[in-house]
Amino acid sequence: MSEDNALIQRRKTQVIAAALGTHVALGGALVTLFPGMLEPQSMQATLETMQASGTNYLCEAIALVFCFAWLTLDSHQLQIRRPWWLNLGVIFLKVFFIPYYLFKTRAANQRGSAILAFFGLYFGAIFAMAFGAALAMMFGFAPMPPAPHAQGL
């Protein structure tokens, strides 16, 4: 691996680490901004409110910035140019178009592991948000859900 490729690989790893760290912070922020997510009786209404909020759009924009940062580094490392329609597809349907990109740009023996790594990272980001929410609750940045009352004691 050349020195330039090693630098690009290191930057790709840094982008992934930054994305996961940011998702931890976003999880904490979401549970702090939308405490109704912690109460079963108001969870559905809170999720609907959250989906229509600017916070949700900000989270999506941040995820896209990390996706495109990684894709740009990867394209540069492989010395290819992504078509405009692929970039548009990533904006609207990341879960389909990033695996497609990985399938088309990897050797036949590397495609499966690259696509599995993408889905691992995708679900890892969801876990990171849940972890951030748990940290926010644990350290008192979010209200705790009411404790169930003991019956018949």
N, C-alpha and C positions, 0 to 999 in steps of 0.2 A: 504494500500500500504506500503510495507516494505521500510526501509530507502534506501536500495540498488536500489529498483525500482524507488523511488522518485529521486535519483541521476541520474539514467539512463534517466528518463523522462525529467529532467532538461537539461541534455546534448543533448538529441534529440531536444528540443526546441532551444537550443543554436545553434545547427547545422543549423536548419531551418532559424533562424535569421541571422546567418553568410552568408548563401546562398543568402538570399534576399538582404542583404547589399552588397555582392559581385556583385550581378547582377546589382545593381544601379551603382556601379563603372564601371562595364563592359559596360553598356549602354553609360556612359559618355566617356569612352575610345574609343568605336567603332565609335561614331559620331565625335570624335576628330581626330582619325586616318583615317577615311574614310568620309571626308566632302562632297563628292559627293552624299551621301545618302540624303542630304537635298535639292538637286536640282532635280526637276522632270525629266529634260531631260537627266540626267546622273545617275539616281537612279538605273536602271536595270543593267547597266554596272558595277557600283560600287558594287552592291550586288553580282554579279558574281565574281568580283575580291576578295571581302571579303570572300566569301565561299571557295575559293581556297587558302586563306592566312593562315599563321601560327597563326594569331590572332584567327581565327575561331576554329582551333584545340585546342588552349589554352583555349578558352571559354568552349568548350565541355569537355576538361579534367578537368577543375575546377568543372563543373556541376557533372561529374562522381565522383569526390572526395567527394563532399557533399552527393551524393546519397549513395555511399558505406559507408560513415561515419554513416549516419542515419540508413541504413540497418543493419550494424554491431551492432549498439547499440540496434536496435529493436530485432534482432535475439538473442542477449545476454539477453535482458529483457524477451523474450518469451522462452528462453532456447531451441532454435532449431538451427539446422545447415542447411544453405542454400546449395542446390546442386550446383555443378560446372556449370551445364548448365543454371541455373537461373542467376548466376553471369555473364556468357557470354551473355545471353539474355539482361540483364540490360545494358551492354556495347553497344550492337548494336540496341536495340529497347526499350528504357526506358518506353515509353508511353504504351507499351503492358505488359512488364514483371513485372513492379512494381505493377500495379493493380492486376496482377495474383498472385504475392506474397501476397499482402494484402488480396485478396479473400481467399487464402489457409490458411492464418495464423490467420484470425479473426473469431470470433464466428458469426454464421449466422445473428444475430441481429446487428452486428457491421460492416459487410462487406460494405454495401452501404455507410455509413458515412465515412469510411476509404478511399474508392475509390474516393468519392466526395472531400474529403480533399486533396487527392493527386492531382486531377485535379485543384482544387482551388490553390494549391501551384504552380503547373506547370504554370498556366496562371498568377498567381501572380508574378512569376519570369519574365515573359515576360513584364508585367506591370512595374516591378521594373527596367528593362532595359530601357524601354521607359521613365520612370521618370528620370533615370540617364542621358539619352540623352537630355531631356528637361532642366535639371539642367546645363549640360555642355553648352548648347546654351545660357541659361539665364545669366550665369556668365562669358560668353565670352571665354570659353575654346574651342569652336567650332565656325567656321565661320557661320554667320547668312545667311539664304537663301535670295536671292535678293527680294526686295519688288516689288510687281507688280506696274507698272506705271498707274497713273490715266488717264483714257481715256476721252477725250471730256470736260475737265473742263476749 
